[in-house]
């Protein structure tokens, strides 16, 4: 890999140190010729957004561009080459455009940076033993709610970022390719979000606080756009989004009969789009007591193949799907683009009723750790997808925002002669999200 750098000072970025650890670099000069496999690094701390446009020839040549410490203006400058940009500051922002073996042109965008979201922590507690009839429940404590929390970029985040660059550089065969004459674009965006679940609160039952734990989510979004311009239907556009991810606790902080967590409770993907996009279809639908779920979409696009009159019309049907294991979890589709993936047993992992969490404690007051699903104690792979259409051809940017409210739980009891004497349950919520804009003029 040849690396070219554009900077007006020393590059001190840890992202650059990780990506370029085993390679040498050459300063960029006017007239540099790029080839597939090259990497053009632009230090946004010292370079203006206008200088980012120097990366266009690199992308056109099949090389990758890496922005270091970019802001919205730098990303917007680069979007002129690929028609896509994410929002917010970034420690590393990597873009490559390639043609796969099936002939499909895809833009791969990988990002790494700090994670910021409004966190909430709640605690329910009590004393005594419910089986003997002397259970006393304390009022639910809201320790903090919607409090901004920023978790600095971690080594895990950097590792995922570096791995995503390797994946994006390798062409693959994804299936049938769109036919000639169909306007079709594909963007793949990936990043991690990391936050720290922290009890930081000694319960009213005088138990706790529980230990802190780093929680990670690996997210990938596939955005596909197409122009439907068949004579019979008139011209409009389709825009589809499929989100897949892994939600994991990186190993529970504890798993004994008196202290258990942080277990995964629920994750709630939500997609938000402007009124110019009209809902067409979404997946998955409501499921319960099933071991697997398939998420996907199927869209038939009509297009004019380039001839005159009705004989020029053709159609192409695109479908994609992903199947995930959700043993002992459920899915509820709350609205067209709002889902709950929740733990089913030993209690509803999305509940706000503390009494339901009591189901995780046995008759003798101890925690029955064997009742927690494997998913809850390790990781959940999830997916959600939606397709929208426009009522007419639009040429401005549209913004899609996502939120993924994640909940983790920690349970603690104190035993006296084998019976529960005091108990406390904490649940922590953090809704990291992503936002990106697509230039719809590309789909014309």
C-alpha positions in Angstrom: 0.0 0.0 0.0 1.3 3.4 -1.0 0.4 6.2 1.4 0.3 9.9 0.4 -0.2 12.5 3.1 -1.5 16.1 2.9 -0.8 18.1 6.1 0.6 21.4 7.1 2.2 20.2 10.2 3.0 17.0 12.1 0.4 14.3 12.0 -0.3 13.2 15.6 -3.5 11.2 15.1 -3.8 7.8 16.7 -6.0 6.7 13.8 -3.1 7.4 11.4 -0.7 5.6 13.7 -2.9 2.5 13.7 -3.6 2.5 9.9 -0.1 3.3 8.8 1.8 1.3 11.4 3.4 -1.0 8.9 3.8 1.3 5.9 5.8 4.2 4.8 4.3 7.5 3.5 5.1 10.1 0.9 4.0 13.8 1.1 1.3 14.6 -1.5 2.4 17.0 -4.3 0.4 18.5 -7.2 0.3 16.0 -10.0 0.4 12.8 -7.9 -1.0 9.9 -9.8 -3.1 7.5 -7.7 -3.8 3.8 -8.3 -6.1 1.2 -6.8 -4.8 0.2 -3.4 -3.3 3.6 -2.6 -4.3 5.6 0.4 -4.5 9.4 0.4 -4.5 10.8 4.0 -5.7 14.3 4.5 -5.1 15.9 7.9 -8.3 18.0 8.4 -6.8 19.6 11.5 -4.4 21.6 9.2 -6.2 21.4 5.9 -9.3 23.4 4.7 -12.5 21.8 3.3 -11.5 23.1 -0.1 -8.3 21.1 0.0 -10.3 17.9 0.7 -11.5 18.1 -2.9 -7.9 17.1 -3.9 -9.1 13.6 -2.9 -11.6 13.4 -5.9 -8.9 12.1 -8.3 -7.9 9.5 -5.8 -11.4 8.2 -5.4 -11.9 8.2 -9.2 -8.8 6.1 -9.6 -9.9 3.5 -7.1 -7.7 4.7 -4.2 -9.0 5.4 -0.7 -9.2 8.7 1.1 -8.8 9.0 4.9 -9.7 12.2 6.6 -8.2 12.7 10.0 -10.1 14.8 12.6 -12.7 15.9 10.1 -15.7 18.1 10.8 -19.0 18.5 8.9 -17.5 20.9 6.4 -14.7 18.5 5.5 -17.2 15.6 5.1 -19.5 17.8 3.0 -16.6 18.6 0.7 -15.8 14.9 0.2 -19.4 14.1 -0.4 -19.2 15.9 -3.8 -17.4 12.8 -5.0 -19.6 10.1 -3.6 -23.0 11.7 -2.9 -23.0 10.6 0.8 -21.8 12.1 4.1 -22.2 11.3 7.7 -22.7 14.1 10.3 -20.6 15.1 13.2 -16.9 15.3 14.1 -14.8 12.3 13.3 -11.4 11.1 14.4 -11.1 9.0 11.2 -13.3 9.0 8.1 -12.3 6.6 5.3 -13.9 6.5 1.8 -13.3 4.1 -1.1 -15.4 3.5 -4.2 -15.0 0.3 -6.1 -16.7 -2.0 -8.6 -17.4 -5.5 -7.3 -17.1 -8.6 -9.4 -20.9 -8.5 -10.1 -20.4 -5.1 -11.7 -22.1 -3.1 -8.9 -20.3 0.2 -7.9 -20.3 0.6 -4.1 -19.0 3.3 -1.9 -17.6 2.1 1.5 -17.5 4.7 4.3 -15.9 3.7 7.6 -15.8 6.0 10.6 -14.3 6.0 14.1 -14.4 8.5 16.9 -15.8 9.4 20.3 -19.3 8.2 21.2 -21.8 10.7 22.6 -25.4 10.0 23.7 -27.8 11.0 26.5 -27.5 8.2 29.1 -30.0 7.2 31.8 -29.7 5.1 34.9 -32.5 3.7 37.1 -32.4 1.6 40.3 -35.1 -0.5 41.9 -34.5 -2.0 45.3 -36.1 -3.6 48.3 -35.6 -5.6 51.5 -37.1 -8.8 52.9 -38.3 -11.9 51.1 -41.4 -12.0 48.8 -42.1 -15.6 49.5 -42.4 -15.0 53.2 -44.6 -12.0 52.7 -42.4 -9.3 54.1 -41.0 -7.8 50.9 -40.6 -4.0 51.1 -40.1 -2.2 47.8 -38.4 1.2 47.8 -39.5 3.9 45.3 -37.9 3.6 41.9 -34.8 5.8 41.9 -33.9 7.8 38.8 -30.2 8.2 39.3 -29.8 10.4 36.2 -31.8 10.7 33.0 -30.8 11.9 29.5 -27.5 13.0 30.8 -24.9 13.6 28.0 -22.2 11.0 28.2 -19.1 10.9 25.9 -16.9 7.9 25.8 -13.5 8.6 24.1 -12.5 6.4 21.2 -11.2 3.0 22.4 -8.7 0.6 21.1 -11.6 -1.7 20.3 -13.1 1.0 18.1 -9.8 1.5 16.3 -9.4 -2.3 15.7 -12.9 -2.5 14.2 -12.1 0.5 12.0 -8.9 -0.9 10.8 -10.6 -4.2 10.0 -13.4 -2.5 8.1 -10.8 -0.9 5.8 -9.4 -4.3 4.8 -12.9 -5.6 4.0 -13.8 -2.6 1.9 -10.6 -3.0 -0.2 -11.6 -6.5 -1.4 -14.1 -6.9 -4.2 -16.8 -9.4 -3.7 -19.7 -11.0 -5.7 -22.9 -10.0 -4.0 -25.4 -11.6 -6.4 -27.2 -10.5 -9.5 -26.2 -7.0 -10.7 -28.6 -4.3 -11.8 -28.9 -4.2 -15.6 -27.4 -1.6 -17.9 -29.6 1.5 -18.1 -30.8 1.4 -14.5 -29.6 4.2 -12.3 -28.6 2.5 -9.1 -26.2 3.5 -6.3 -25.0 1.7 -3.2 -23.3 3.0 0.0 -22.1 1.0 2.9 -21.3 2.9 6.1 -19.9 1.3 9.3 -18.8 2.5 12.7 -18.7 1.5 16.4 -20.4 3.1 19.4 -18.9 2.5 22.8 -20.3 3.5 26.2 -19.7 2.7 29.9 -22.5 1.2 32.0 -21.8 2.5 35.4 -23.9 1.9 38.5 -22.3 4.8 40.4 -25.2 4.6 42.9 -25.6 2.8 46.2 -29.2 1.7 46.3 -31.8 2.5 48.9 -31.4 -1.1 50.1 -27.7 -0.3 50.8 -26.4 -2.5 48.0 -24.0 -1.5 45.3 -22.9 0.3 43.3 -22.3 -2.3 40.7 -19.0 -2.3 38.7 -18.6 -0.4 35.5 -18.5 -2.1 32.2 -17.7 -1.1 28.6 -20.6 -1.9 26.2 -19.9 -2.0 22.4 -22.1 -2.0 19.3 -20.7 -2.6 15.8 -23.1 -1.1 13.2 -23.2 -1.4 9.4 -25.7 0.5 7.3 -26.3 -0.4 3.6 -28.1 2.4 1.7 -29.4 1.7 -1.8 -31.0 4.1 -4.1 -32.6 3.7 -7.5 -34.4 5.8 -10.1 -37.7 4.4 -11.3 -38.5 6.1 -14.6 -40.6 3.5 -16.5 -43.1 5.1 -18.9 -46.1 3.6 -17.2 -45.4 4.7 -13.7 -43.6 8.1 -14.2 -40.4 9.0 -12.6 -39.6 8.7 -8.8 -36.9 7.3 -6.6 -36.5 4.5 -4.2 -34.2 4.7 -1.1 -33.6 1.7 1.1 -31.7 1.3 4.4 -30.7 -1.9 6.1 -29.0 -1.7 9.5 -27.1 -4.7 10.9 -25.2 -4.8 14.1 -23.7 -6.6 17.0 -24.6 -5.5 20.5 -22.3 -6.9 23.1 -21.3 -6.6 26.8 -17.6 -7.6 26.3 -18.0 -10.2 29.0 -20.3 -9.7 32.0 -18.9 -7.9 35.0 -20.2 -10.7 37.3 -22.2 -13.9 37.1 -22.9 -15.4 40.5 -26.0 -16.2 42.5 -25.7 -12.9 44.4 -24.4 -10.5 41.6 -25.2 -10.7 37.9 -24.6 -8.3 35.0 -24.4 -6.3 33.0 -26.7 -8.4 30.9 -28.1 -7.2 27.5 -31.8 -6.3 28.0 -33.0 -4.7 24.8 -32.1 -2.6 21.7 -34.5 -0.4 19.9 -33.6 0.7 16.3 -35.4 3.7 15.1 -35.2 5.3 11.6 -36.3 8.9 11.0 -36.6 10.4 7.5 -38.0 13.7 6.0 -41.5 14.0 4.6 -40.2 13.8 1.1 -39.6 10.1 1.7 -42.8 8.0 1.8 -42.7 4.6 3.6 -42.9 1.7 1.2 -42.0 -1.4 3.3 -40.0 -2.5 6.3 -38.8 -5.6 8.2 -38.7 -7.5 10.6 -42.3 -7.8 11.8 -43.5 -8.9 15.2 -42.1 -12.2 16.4 -42.0 -14.1 19.7 -40.9 -17.5 20.9 -38.9 -18.2 17.7 -35.2 -19.0 17.4 -34.4 -17.1 14.2 -35.7 -14.1 12.4 -35.1 -13.0 8.8 -34.9 -9.3 7.9 -35.0 -8.1 4.3 -36.7 -6.3 1.5 -37.7 -6.8 -2.1 -38.3 -4.0 -4.6 -39.1 -4.1 -8.3 -37.8 -1.0 -10.1 -39.1 0.0 -13.5 -36.8 1.8 -15.8 -36.4 3.0 -19.3 -33.7 0.9 -21.0 -32.8 3.6 -23.4 -35.2 2.9 -26.3 -38.1 5.1 -27.3 -41.7 4.4 -26.4 -43.1 1.7 -24.2 -40.9 -1.0 -25.6 -38.0 0.6 -23.8 -39.4 -0.2 -20.4 -37.8 -2.9 -18.3 -37.8 -3.9 -14.7 -35.3 -5.2 -12.1 -36.2 -6.9 -8.8 -33.7 -6.4 -6.0 -34.0 -8.4 -2.8 -31.7 -8.8 0.2 -32.1 -10.5 3.6 -30.2 -11.5 6.7 -31.1 -14.2 9.2 -30.2 -13.8 12.9 -30.5 -16.0 15.9 -32.8 -14.6 18.6 -33.3 -17.5 20.9 -35.2 -16.4 24.1 -35.6 -12.9 22.7 -38.6 -11.3 20.9 -39.1 -8.6 18.3 -41.9 -6.0 18.4 -42.4 -3.6 15.4 -43.8 -0.6 17.1 -44.2 1.6 14.0 -43.2 1.3 10.4 -39.5 2.1 11.3 -39.3 1.5 15.1 -38.5 -1.9 16.6 -37.8 -3.5 20.0 -35.4 -6.4 20.2 -36.0 -7.6 23.8 -35.0 -10.3 26.2 -37.9 -12.7 26.8 -36.8 -14.6 29.9 -36.3 -14.5 32.9 -37.9 -11.0 32.5 -38.9 -8.6 29.7 -35.6 -6.9 28.9 -37.4 -3.7 27.9 -39.7 -3.4 30.9 -39.9 -0.4 33.2 -41.8 -2.4 35.9 -39.3 -3.4 38.6 -41.6 -6.2 39.8 -41.0 -8.1 36.5 -37.2 -8.2 37.2 -38.0 -10.2 40.4 -38.6 -13.2 38.1 -34.8 -13.5 37.9 -34.6 -14.3 41.6 -35.4 -17.8 42.9 -37.5 -18.7 45.9 -34.5 -18.5 48.2 -33.7 -15.0 47.1 -30.6 -15.9 45.0 -30.2 -15.1 41.3 -30.8 -18.0 39.0 -28.1 -17.1 36.4 -28.9 -20.2 34.3 -32.2 -18.6 33.3 -30.5 -15.8 31.3 -30.3 -16.5 27.5 -26.8 -16.8 26.0 -27.6 -13.8 23.9 -28.1 -11.7 27.1 -24.9 -12.7 28.7 -22.7 -12.2 25.5 -23.9 -10.6 22.3 -26.9 -10.0 20.1 -26.8 -9.8 16.3 -29.7 -7.7 15.0 -31.1 -6.2 11.8 -33.7 -3.8 10.7 -34.6 -2.5 7.2 -36.9 -0.1 5.5 -37.6 1.2 1.9 -39.0 4.6 1.1 -40.1 6.1 -2.2 -40.5 9.7 -3.4 -43.6 11.0 -5.1 -41.5 12.7 -7.7 -37.8 13.0 -8.6 -36.0 15.1 -6.0 -32.5 16.5 -6.4 -31.6 17.9 -3.0 -30.0 16.2 0.0 -32.1 14.0 2.2 -31.1 13.1 5.8 -31.7 9.8 7.5 -31.2 9.6 11.2 -31.0 6.5 13.3 -31.2 5.8 17.0 -30.5 2.6 18.8 -31.6 2.7 22.4 -29.6 0.1 24.2 -30.4 -1.2 27.7 -28.3 -3.3 30.0 -29.2 -4.7 33.5 -27.3 -5.5 36.7 -28.9 -7.5 39.5 -27.6 -7.8 43.1 -28.9 -9.6 46.2 -27.7 -10.0 49.8 -28.3 -13.4 51.5 -29.0 -14.1 55.2 -29.3 -17.9 55.9 -29.9 -18.5 52.2 -32.8 -16.1 51.9 -32.8 -12.8 50.1 -32.6 -10.0 52.7 -32.0 -7.1 50.3 -32.0 -6.7 46.5 -31.3 -4.0 44.0 -31.6 -3.9 40.2 -30.1 -1.3 38.0 -30.8 -0.7 34.3 -28.7 1.6 32.1 -29.9 3.1 28.8 -27.9 4.7 26.1 -29.3 5.6 22.6 -26.3 6.1 20.2 -27.3 7.1 16.8 -26.0 8.0 13.4 -27.1 10.6 10.8 -26.2 10.9 7.2 -27.2 12.7 4.0 -27.6 11.4 0.5 -27.4 13.6 -2.5 -30.6 12.6 -4.5 -29.4 14.3 -7.6 -27.2 11.3 -8.2 -30.4 9.2 -8.7 -31.5 11.1 -11.8 
